[in-house]
Amino acid sequence: MADMKLEKYKMPEQEPETRNRNFKEVALGYTEELAVSEAERCLECKHRPCVKGCPVNVDIPGFIRKIKEGRFDEAYGVIALTNSLPAVCGRVCPQETQCEELCVRAIKGEAVGIGRLERFAADYHMAHTEEFGSEAMEGQTALKGRVAVVGAGPAGLTCAGDMAKMGYNVTVFEAFHEPGGVLTYGIPEFRLPKEIVKKEISLMEKLGVEVRVNMVIGKILTIDELLAEYDAVFIGTGAGLPRFMEIPGENLNGVYSANEFLTRINLMKAYKWPDFDTPVKIGKNVAVVGGGNVAMDAARSAKRLGAENVYIIYRRGEEELPARLEEIHHAKEEGIIFKLLNNPVSIKGDEKGNVTAIECIRMGLGEPDSSGRRRPVPIKGSEFEIPMETVIVAIGQTPNPLIKDTTQNLATASWGGITVNEETMATNIEGVYAGGDIVTGAATVILAMGAGKKAAAAMDEYIRSKQTV
Amino acid sequence: MYRILEKKILNESVQQMKIEAPLIAAKAKPGQFIILRIDDKGERIPLTIAGYDRKEGTITIIFQMVGKTTKHLGTLEEGEFIKDFVGPLGKASELEGYKSACVIGGGLGTAIAFPQAKELHEQGADVDIIAGFRNKDLIILEKEMKENASNVYITTDDGSNGTKGFVTDILKELLKKKTYDVVIAIGPLVMMKFVSMITREAGIKTIVSMNSVMVDGTGMCGGCRLTVGGETKFACVDGPDFDGHLVDFDEAIMRSTRYKEEEEHSCRLGGYTNG
């Protein structure tokens, strides 16, 4: 008989007033007892609605049953069959709009904590890898062909993991000195410890995936050159270019793109300066412009670096905030100040070029726009200034044009994304596939993973069809 | 890991290194740059490619020991390794079609400007080089420059060698008698600013190389942004070469001072004291 408790079992967390001063992980994960209790809430529905909500089709009732039975490593094995990055997904997937949204238990009360359980199984596996070995992840030995993956982020790693499991020899090219993409440079340590990302990638390397860092494809090698060496190429280069507001004062010292701010902190470990060499400056007052997950990450990082007042400045209202509810909730708990319905109009600086204030205008909400959200409208004459030392612009990213600019005839959309066949993720160039933010524009980790997975299946079919001819 | 094959001390604060990086060497062109990180705790710094040898598979860098990373780099010896070395980044310089050029280098900028002068000279252009240094002990590449230019003018701030004064003094004198298809100026921001002011008046196309603060070098961080002709550009992907008449140098000078305090702090901690 299932546990009919209406709420999820709470996952232990660091207290807000403690955690907003450190970069350690906020959520501490279920204990074995809590995991089994939460698993007992699953009804194991025959029609498995949750699985339909998962972009990588994890057998959710299947792995939860294993947890109920106390077979934690087998639970991991079930997840790993279709998901190459379980410890990551358990932490950063927006389950509330995917698997958990479709959970029957959510009709009355809270959904089963699928994400928490996934995280538990993955962490359990990582903690016991030595004990169990990694035979569940061993790749096949007969190699079917060679595949190049460009970009070691969620899309590329998933594609690489799936191809390796199918028996291909896979090389992943990464521009930075560490793989992981947004998992490494973007999402902060306190949400996704980098040790976890490293372990996920090392599990993948055990499958035979080779990761080559410091390789900026488009510069050091072109897609055409890769095609000459490999049977197929997957492009998962992400949406890496920061958008700016194009308002006066944006080039003052103290204005960061969220990308730069987070990369300095997460990849370059600026929060450990001067032990690490890369600095980051923060000041007492920090404004983060934008309302998405990246904005929340930047604001919470700024607080941890010692800023006294950290503001989220967003032009729409609370309901329109695109960030996950959990992130907004965590940010508020940690003392982030939400200045909603405010839009920056200029940034003020002193004679040395340092930021001194941000000027905003109050906004009202008008009719719904094309996104279905009510359009923000400036209220005339309502401008005001807030003293500020740092402004972080987190209003979105656009695709990196490096590949587009160096690959002749690659079909792209006007906004710079690569155009693909949505069924196969194939581009207009034979043997070249693409997926993730480079195709969709900035989206979620799991959607990128879903695309990498879809592409891997199509690439396998393509390579096999060529070999039988 | 990238091996240091050769190290030369050019003067008390400037060194030249040949790094084994065959894939980068195969693609490198004048005007492009690399980003390096010495070790796991290091920062990523951009350095312009001062030379490359496709056959040997090497990239030559020339650097001035001014910050923590460059001072640390200067302590490394032949046979030792640099952890990360990425490139070739940025757009290559467009040097085709010029019949006459004045290439101006300031201090370390001379090392970056020299390959461009050489390339133009080899293409048959009439090349004058003006190279400015603080004093005679800091002069680099004098012989190489003389072999690759019609005229070489050296200035020192203190008059200890060549003409006492600035590169701009020489440029003004030269422009009284002749003109050029292009002026290429590489050096401190202030130097590039004043060269550009002079050539704007004279109506001579001027190319400058912007070596801004950056993290990734692929367009991702936006830290290297500058205003060119009223538009925001990224030095890493739109440059590093820009039209000197359009660059907002005052803004670039202001942005270049962003991490000065941290740099000095790190240098003291690192025991690198002569900065």
Boltz contact constraints between the chains, C-beta under 6 A:
constraints:
  - contact:
      token1: [A, 175]
      token2: [B, 218]
      max_distance: 6.0
  - contact:
      token1: [A, 177]
      token2: [B, 37]
      max_distance: 6.0
  - contact:
      token1: [A, 177]
      token2: [B, 84]
      max_distance: 6.0
  - contact:
      token1: [A, 214]
      token2: [B, 84]
      max_distance: 6.0
  - contact:
      token1: [A, 214]
      token2: [B, 86]
      max_distance: 6.0
  - contact:
      token1: [A, 216]
      token2: [B, 218]
      max_distance: 6.0
  - contact:
      token1: [A, 219]
      token2: [B, 88]
      max_distance: 6.0
  - contact:
      token1: [A, 220]
      token2: [B, 23]
      max_distance: 6.0
  - contact:
      token1: [A, 220]
      token2: [B, 27]
      max_distance: 6.0
  - contact:
      token1: [A, 240]
      token2: [B, 220]
      max_distance: 6.0
  - contact:
      token1: [A, 241]
      token2: [B, 219]
      max_distance: 6.0
  - contact:
      token1: [A, 242]
      token2: [B, 222]
      max_distance: 6.0
  - contact:
      token1: [A, 251]
      token2: [B, 251]
      max_distance: 6.0
  - contact:
      token1: [A, 253]
      token2: [B, 258]
      max_distance: 6.0
  - contact:
      token1: [A, 257]
      token2: [B, 222]
      max_distance: 6.0
  - contact:
      token1: [A, 259]
      token2: [B, 220]
      max_distance: 6.0
  - contact:
      token1: [A, 259]
      token2: [B, 221]
      max_distance: 6.0
  - contact:
      token1: [A, 260]
      token2: [B, 221]
      max_distance: 6.0
  - contact:
      token1: [A, 260]
      token2: [B, 222]
      max_distance: 6.0
  - contact:
      token1: [A, 260]
      token2: [B, 223]
      max_distance: 6.0
  - contact:
      token1: [A, 263]
      token2: [B, 215]
      max_distance: 6.0
  - contact:
      token1: [A, 263]
      token2: [B, 221]
      max_distance: 6.0
  - contact:
      token1: [A, 274]
      token2: [B, 266]
      max_distance: 6.0
  - contact:
      token1: [A, 274]
      token2: [B, 269]
      max_distance: 6.0
  - contact:
      token1: [A, 276]
      token2: [B, 41]
      max_distance: 6.0
  - contact:
      token1: [A, 277]
      token2: [B, 42]
      max_distance: 6.0
  - contact:
      token1: [A, 277]
      token2: [B, 43]
      max_distance: 6.0
  - contact:
      token1: [A, 277]
      token2: [B, 68]
      max_distance: 6.0
  - contact:
      token1: [A, 278]
      token2: [B, 43]
      max_distance: 6.0
  - contact:
      token1: [A, 279]
      token2: [B, 259]
      max_distance: 6.0
  - contact:
      token1: [A, 279]
      token2: [B, 262]
      max_distance: 6.0
  - contact:
      token1: [A, 353]
      token2: [B, 254]
      max_distance: 6.0
  - contact:
      token1: [A, 400]
      token2: [B, 219]
      max_distance: 6.0
